[in-house]
Amino acid sequence: MSGRAAPFYCPYCGDEDLRPSEEGHGSWECGACARAFRLSFLGLLAKGVTTPARQHDNRQGGSST
């Protein structure tokens, strides 16, 4: 996998008129909506990681089932 993958669409307007920005690595400019944004890869999730189930907030003193 390349560390230089390019976005296909603007995350704000969905247009494809994107070009690299001079602001640094991962920075892009959209010619359609005149917005600039930065993308970065944070890392991989560990295999099997799940989010804990949300506990029911019972404010009336009953059980939380």
N, C-alpha and C positions, 0 to 999 in steps of 0.2 A: 504494500500500500504506500502510495506517495504522500509525503508531508505537504505537497503543494497542490492538493486537489482544489479545483475552482468551483464556486457555487454556480448553479445553473439559473437561479431565479433570485430576484431581490426579495428579502424577507418582509419588506414593507408593502410593495406594490405588486410583486409577482412578475415584473417585466424582466426581459433577458438582456437588456442593454447595460451590462456590467463591465467595468474595467478596473484593473488594479489601481489602488491609490498610492500616492507617494508618502502616506503617513506611516508606512512600515509593513512588516510581514503580516499577512492575513487581513489587510485593510482593502476594502472595495468601495467603489463609487457607482451609483446607479444614475445613468443618464436620463431616465424617464421621470423619476421623482426627486432627483437632486439630493438624495440622502447618501451619507457615507456610513459604513458599518465595518465591524471587525469580526472575523471568525477565528476561533481557536479550538483545537482539539484538547479536551481535558484528560482523556485516558479511557481505559477499558474497565468495565464493571467486572467484578469477580463472578465467576460462573456460579449460578445458583443463588445470587443475592435477590432477596425479595423484600418488599417494604412491609413493615409490621401492620397488622390489621388495626384500623382505627377503633379505639374503645368508644362505646356509646356513652355520651355525657348525659347522665340522668340527673337533672338538677332538682328532682322532686323527691329524692331519697329512696327510690325503688331500686330494684336490682338492675345491673347493667348488662343484661343478656340480650 
